Amino acid sequence: MNKFNARKLIFRLIVIISLLLAAYFVIPVSMPLILAGISAFFLEPIVMFFKRKWKMSRKIAVAFIYIVSVIVISIICYLSITQIMTQIILLSKQAPYYISKLSDMWLHMQENISKYTEDFPPEVSASLQKTTMDFIKKVEESFLSFFNYSKVSAFFSEIPSLFISLLVYMIALFLFMLDLPKLKQITYKYLKPNTAKKIKIILNRLKDATFGYMKAHLFVSFIIGGVTLIGLLLIQPKYAVTMTIIIWLIDIVPFLGSIIILAPWGLYHLLMGNTSIAVKLFILAAILLIIRRVVEPKLMGDHIGLSTLPTLISMFIGLQLFGIIGLLVGPFVIIFFIALKETGVIKVNFKI
């Protein structure tokens, strides 16, 4: 019996290791298919809503949602590839010109530093000027390295493979959306009724949390947009509407934020000697950052089913461990753990 159990354990370990190795090599090249399956899963409630609301057949409902998805993705790709990337190439070509302008601004700033520190001891004044020039040199080197034309060109050489991945994603998305009920039936066929019930509960909990996260993030972005518009109308009325739209579009992307626009904008005015405008822009950036860090955990907690404190803790720990991706994943790890606990997969019942 012991030998039989040992062989059984070794066999399970071999199977697990084989699956992990297969996942390690297969998952990276299968990301378009995996993302298509995940997207189809989260679009399923919308398909079911259209079926019930307008008495559509599944094929018609799937076709309608799919066409809308294709239009949205096409618009996003057009704006990002043809507009943003074109500007990056142009900027990379003109980088030396901008570096020259940046150097002029820094020299102007150095003159101001010399003026403001003329009453300081000579050693302190010289140290400040040396620090400023060293910083200028590092900024120039970083700027030229980041916007190196060969690097940008190499990035664009990968666009054909990205386009193929996108095409595979779109085809797989339609097929997954069409056959999702059949795939569920096939999957549940190999599961015990109790196991299938637990998986349904976990998936529904994660799905509700995802939609809650999207609603909360969108709501916070509208708050950010409103505060930005009011602030810029007071600071720079001429560019208020245009810059508000740009900041809102960037802020709505989970891993980006308004500070990406406001900080360089404020730094530019500071270098040009417009200290008042620069300080106002920095204050606006700080206000928006505070709003996001204070309001977002509360709204996230309300919409994804967690209280504010666990949401804040999970977001902070996720950020510290895994960076900006952890900021998003943290709350979902807590929700997944709670769902496992509720279904009895994980049993936590101890006292110290």
C-alpha positions as CSV (number, residue, x, y, z in Angstrom):
1,M,0.0,0.0,0.0
2,N,2.8,2.4,0.9
3,K,4.5,1.7,-2.5
4,F,1.3,2.2,-4.3
5,N,0.7,5.6,-2.5
6,A,4.3,6.6,-3.2
7,R,3.9,5.8,-6.9
8,K,0.6,7.7,-7.0
9,L,2.2,10.7,-5.4
10,I,5.1,10.6,-7.8
11,F,2.7,10.4,-10.7
12,R,0.8,13.4,-9.5
13,L,4.0,15.4,-9.0
14,I,5.0,14.5,-12.6
15,V,1.7,15.6,-13.9
16,I,1.7,18.9,-12.0
17,I,5.3,19.7,-13.1
18,S,4.4,18.8,-16.7
19,L,1.4,21.1,-16.6
20,L,3.4,23.9,-15.1
21,L,6.1,23.5,-17.8
22,A,3.5,23.4,-20.5
23,A,1.9,26.5,-19.1
24,Y,5.2,28.3,-18.9
25,F,5.9,27.7,-22.6
26,V,2.3,27.8,-24.0
27,I,0.7,30.6,-22.1
28,P,3.0,33.4,-23.4
29,V,2.3,32.5,-27.1
30,S,-1.4,31.9,-26.4
31,M,-2.2,35.3,-24.8
32,P,-4.5,36.4,-27.7
33,L,-6.6,33.3,-27.2
34,I,-6.6,33.6,-23.4
35,L,-7.6,37.2,-23.6
36,A,-10.3,36.4,-26.1
37,G,-11.7,33.8,-23.8
38,I,-11.6,36.1,-20.8
39,S,-13.2,38.9,-22.9
40,A,-16.0,36.6,-24.0
41,F,-16.7,35.5,-20.4
42,F,-17.1,39.1,-19.3
43,L,-19.2,40.1,-22.4
44,E,-21.6,37.1,-21.8
45,P,-23.9,39.1,-19.4
46,I,-24.4,41.8,-22.1
47,V,-25.2,39.1,-24.6
48,M,-27.7,37.5,-22.2
49,F,-29.2,41.0,-21.5
50,F,-29.8,41.6,-25.3
51,K,-31.3,38.1,-25.6
52,R,-33.8,38.7,-22.8
53,K,-34.6,42.4,-23.5
54,W,-35.2,42.2,-27.3
55,K,-35.9,38.5,-27.7
56,M,-32.9,38.0,-29.9
57,S,-31.3,34.7,-30.9
58,R,-27.9,34.1,-29.5
59,K,-26.2,34.5,-32.9
60,I,-27.8,37.9,-33.5
61,A,-27.0,39.1,-30.0
62,V,-23.4,37.9,-30.3
63,A,-23.0,39.5,-33.7
64,F,-24.3,42.8,-32.5
65,I,-22.0,42.9,-29.4
66,Y,-19.1,41.7,-31.5
67,I,-19.6,44.4,-34.1
68,V,-19.7,47.1,-31.4
69,S,-16.6,45.7,-29.8
70,V,-14.8,45.7,-33.2
71,I,-15.7,49.3,-33.8
72,V,-14.5,50.3,-30.3
73,I,-11.2,48.4,-30.7
74,S,-10.7,49.8,-34.2
75,I,-11.1,53.4,-33.0
76,I,-8.7,52.8,-30.1
77,C,-6.1,51.2,-32.5
78,Y,-6.5,54.0,-35.0
79,L,-6.0,56.7,-32.4
80,S,-3.1,55.0,-30.7
81,I,-1.2,53.8,-33.7
82,T,-1.8,56.4,-36.4
83,Q,-1.9,59.4,-34.1
84,I,0.1,58.9,-30.9
85,M,2.8,56.7,-32.6
86,T,3.3,59.2,-35.4
87,Q,3.9,61.9,-32.9
88,I,6.5,59.7,-31.1
89,I,8.4,59.2,-34.3
90,L,8.3,62.9,-35.1
91,L,9.5,63.7,-31.6
92,S,12.3,61.1,-31.8
93,K,13.5,62.8,-35.0
94,Q,13.3,66.3,-33.5
95,A,14.8,65.2,-30.2
96,P,18.1,67.1,-30.7
97,Y,16.1,70.3,-31.3
98,Y,14.1,69.9,-28.2
99,I,17.3,69.0,-26.2
100,S,18.8,72.3,-27.4
101,K,15.7,74.2,-26.2
102,L,15.7,72.3,-22.9
103,S,19.3,73.2,-22.4
104,D,18.5,76.9,-23.0
105,M,15.7,76.7,-20.4
106,W,18.0,75.0,-17.9
107,L,20.7,77.7,-18.5
108,H,18.0,80.3,-17.9
109,M,17.1,78.5,-14.7
110,Q,20.8,78.3,-13.7
111,E,21.0,82.1,-14.1
112,N,18.0,82.4,-11.8
113,I,19.7,80.1,-9.3
114,S,22.9,82.2,-9.4
115,K,20.8,85.3,-8.9
116,Y,18.9,83.8,-5.9
117,T,22.0,82.4,-4.3
118,E,24.3,85.3,-4.8
119,D,24.1,86.0,-1.0
120,F,25.0,82.4,-0.2
121,P,28.5,81.3,0.7
122,P,30.6,80.6,-2.4
123,E,30.8,76.9,-1.6
124,V,27.0,76.5,-1.4
125,S,26.4,78.5,-4.5
126,A,28.9,76.4,-6.5
127,S,27.5,73.2,-5.2
128,L,23.9,74.2,-6.2
129,Q,25.1,75.1,-9.7
130,K,27.1,71.9,-10.1
131,T,24.1,69.8,-9.0
132,T,21.9,71.6,-11.5
133,M,24.3,71.0,-14.4
134,D,24.7,67.3,-13.5
135,F,20.9,67.0,-13.4
136,I,20.7,68.7,-16.8
137,K,23.1,66.3,-18.3
138,K,21.3,63.3,-16.9
139,V,17.9,64.6,-18.2
140,E,19.5,65.1,-21.7
141,E,21.0,61.6,-21.7
142,S,17.7,60.0,-20.5
143,F,15.7,61.9,-23.1
144,L,18.0,61.0,-26.0
145,S,18.1,57.4,-24.9
146,F,14.3,57.1,-24.5
147,F,13.5,58.8,-27.8
148,N,16.3,57.2,-29.7
149,Y,15.1,56.9,-33.4
150,S,16.5,53.4,-33.8
151,K,14.6,52.1,-30.7
152,V,11.4,53.7,-31.9
153,S,11.8,52.1,-35.3
154,A,12.6,48.8,-33.8
155,F,9.3,49.1,-31.8
156,F,7.4,49.8,-34.9
157,S,8.9,46.8,-36.6
158,E,6.9,44.7,-34.1
159,I,3.6,46.2,-35.3
160,P,3.0,43.5,-37.9
161,S,3.2,40.7,-35.3
162,L,1.0,42.8,-33.0
163,F,-1.5,43.2,-35.8
164,I,-1.6,39.4,-36.3
165,S,-2.1,38.9,-32.6
166,L,-5.0,41.4,-32.7
167,L,-6.5,39.6,-35.7
168,V,-6.3,36.2,-33.9
169,Y,-7.8,37.8,-30.8
170,M,-10.8,39.2,-32.8
171,I,-11.5,35.9,-34.6
172,A,-11.2,33.9,-31.3
173,L,-13.4,36.4,-29.5
174,F,-16.2,35.9,-31.9
175,L,-15.9,32.1,-31.7
176,F,-15.7,32.1,-27.9
177,M,-18.7,34.3,-27.6
178,L,-20.7,32.1,-30.0
179,D,-19.7,28.8,-28.3
180,L,-19.4,29.9,-24.7
181,P,-22.4,28.0,-23.4
182,K,-21.2,24.8,-25.1
183,L,-17.7,25.3,-23.6
184,K,-19.2,25.7,-20.2
185,Q,-21.2,22.5,-20.5
186,I,-18.2,20.6,-21.7
187,T,-16.1,21.9,-18.8
188,Y,-18.8,21.2,-16.2
189,K,-19.3,17.7,-17.6
190,Y,-15.8,16.8,-16.2
191,L,-16.6,18.3,-12.8
192,K,-18.5,16.9,-9.8
193,P,-21.8,18.8,-9.1
194,N,-20.4,20.3,-5.9
195,T,-17.1,21.4,-7.6
196,A,-19.1,22.9,-10.5
197,K,-21.2,24.8,-8.1
198,K,-18.2,26.2,-6.3
199,I,-16.5,27.3,-9.5
200,K,-19.7,29.1,-10.6
201,I,-19.8,31.0,-7.4
202,I,-16.1,32.0,-7.6
203,L,-16.5,33.1,-11.3
204,N,-19.6,35.1,-10.6
205,R,-17.9,36.8,-7.7
206,L,-14.9,37.7,-9.8
207,K,-17.2,38.9,-12.7
208,D,-19.2,41.1,-10.4
209,A,-16.0,42.5,-8.9
210,T,-14.6,43.3,-12.4
211,F,-17.7,45.2,-13.5
212,G,-17.7,47.0,-10.1
213,Y,-14.1,48.0,-10.6
214,M,-14.9,49.3,-14.1
215,K,-17.8,51.4,-12.9
216,A,-15.9,52.7,-9.9
217,H,-12.8,53.6,-12.0
218,L,-15.0,55.3,-14.6
219,F,-16.8,57.3,-11.9
220,V,-13.5,58.4,-10.3
221,S,-12.3,59.5,-13.8
222,F,-15.4,61.7,-14.3
223,I,-14.7,63.3,-10.9
224,I,-11.1,63.9,-12.0
225,G,-12.3,65.3,-15.3
226,G,-14.6,67.8,-13.5
227,V,-12.0,69.0,-11.0
228,T,-9.4,69.3,-13.8
229,L,-11.7,71.4,-15.9
230,I,-12.5,73.8,-13.0
231,G,-8.9,74.0,-12.1
232,L,-7.6,74.7,-15.6
233,L,-10.3,77.3,-16.2
234,L,-8.8,79.2,-13.3
235,I,-5.2,78.5,-14.3
236,Q,-5.0,78.4,-18.1
237,P,-8.5,79.1,-19.6
238,K,-7.2,79.1,-23.1
239,Y,-6.3,75.4,-23.0
240,A,-8.7,74.3,-20.3
241,V,-11.1,72.2,-22.4
242,T,-8.5,70.6,-24.7
243,M,-6.1,69.7,-21.8
244,T,-9.0,68.4,-19.7
245,I,-10.1,66.0,-22.4
246,I,-6.4,64.8,-22.8
247,I,-6.0,64.4,-19.1
248,W,-9.3,62.6,-18.7
249,L,-8.5,60.2,-21.6
250,I,-5.1,59.4,-20.0
251,D,-6.5,59.2,-16.5
252,I,-9.2,56.7,-17.5
253,V,-6.5,54.2,-18.4
254,P,-5.9,52.2,-15.2
255,F,-2.1,52.4,-15.0
256,L,-1.7,56.0,-16.0
257,G,-2.8,59.2,-14.3
258,S,-3.2,63.0,-14.7
259,I,0.2,63.7,-13.1
260,I,1.8,62.4,-16.3
261,I,0.5,65.6,-18.1
262,L,0.4,68.1,-15.2
263,A,3.9,67.5,-13.8
264,P,5.8,68.1,-17.1
265,W,3.5,71.0,-17.9
266,G,4.2,72.6,-14.5
267,L,8.0,71.9,-14.8
268,Y,8.0,73.6,-18.2
269,H,6.4,76.8,-16.8
270,L,8.8,76.6,-13.8
271,L,11.8,76.5,-16.2
272,M,10.4,79.3,-18.2
273,G,10.1,81.5,-15.1
274,N,6.3,81.3,-14.8
275,T,6.5,80.3,-11.2
276,S,2.9,81.2,-10.3
277,I,1.4,79.0,-13.1
278,A,3.8,76.2,-12.3
279,V,2.8,76.2,-8.6
280,K,-0.9,76.2,-9.5
281,L,-0.4,73.2,-11.8
282,F,1.6,71.3,-9.2
283,I,-1.2,72.1,-6.7
284,L,-3.8,70.8,-9.1
285,A,-1.8,67.7,-9.7
286,A,-1.6,67.1,-5.9
287,I,-5.3,67.6,-5.5
288,L,-6.1,65.1,-8.3
289,L,-3.7,62.6,-6.8
290,I,-5.3,63.0,-3.3
291,I,-8.8,62.6,-4.8
292,R,-7.8,59.4,-6.5
293,R,-6.0,58.0,-3.5
294,V,-8.8,58.9,-1.1
295,V,-12.0,58.5,-3.1
296,E,-10.9,55.5,-5.3
297,P,-10.5,52.9,-2.4
298,K,-13.9,53.9,-1.0
299,L,-15.6,53.6,-4.4
300,M,-13.7,50.4,-5.2
301,G,-14.7,48.9,-1.9
302,D,-18.4,49.7,-2.4
303,H,-18.5,48.4,-6.0
304,I,-16.4,45.3,-5.7
305,G,-17.8,44.1,-2.4
306,L,-14.9,45.0,0.0
307,S,-14.8,47.5,2.8
308,T,-12.5,50.5,2.4
309,L,-9.7,49.3,4.7
310,P,-9.1,45.9,3.0
311,T,-9.3,47.6,-0.4
312,L,-6.7,50.2,0.6
313,I,-4.4,47.6,2.2
314,S,-4.6,45.2,-0.8
315,M,-4.0,48.1,-3.3
316,F,-1.0,49.4,-1.3
317,I,0.6,45.9,-0.8
318,G,0.0,45.0,-4.4
319,L,1.7,48.3,-5.5
320,Q,4.7,47.6,-3.3
321,L,5.1,44.0,-4.4
322,F,4.2,44.1,-8.1
323,G,4.1,47.8,-9.1
324,I,1.2,49.4,-10.9
325,I,-0.1,45.9,-11.9
326,G,-0.4,45.0,-8.3
327,L,-2.5,48.1,-7.7
328,L,-5.2,46.6,-9.9
329,V,-4.7,42.9,-9.0
330,G,-4.5,43.4,-5.2
331,P,-8.3,43.7,-4.5
332,F,-9.1,40.8,-6.8
333,V,-6.7,38.5,-4.9
334,I,-8.7,39.3,-1.7
335,I,-12.0,38.7,-3.5
336,F,-10.7,35.4,-4.9
337,F,-9.6,34.4,-1.4
338,I,-13.0,35.3,0.1
339,A,-14.8,33.4,-2.6
340,L,-12.7,30.3,-2.0
341,K,-13.4,30.7,1.7
342,E,-17.2,31.1,1.2
343,T,-17.3,28.0,-1.1
344,G,-15.3,25.9,1.4
345,V,-12.3,25.4,-0.8
346,I,-10.2,27.1,1.8
347,K,-11.1,26.5,5.4
348,V,-9.8,29.1,7.9
349,N,-11.1,28.2,11.4
350,F,-8.5,28.5,14.1
351,K,-7.8,30.4,17.3
352,I,-4.5,31.5,18.8
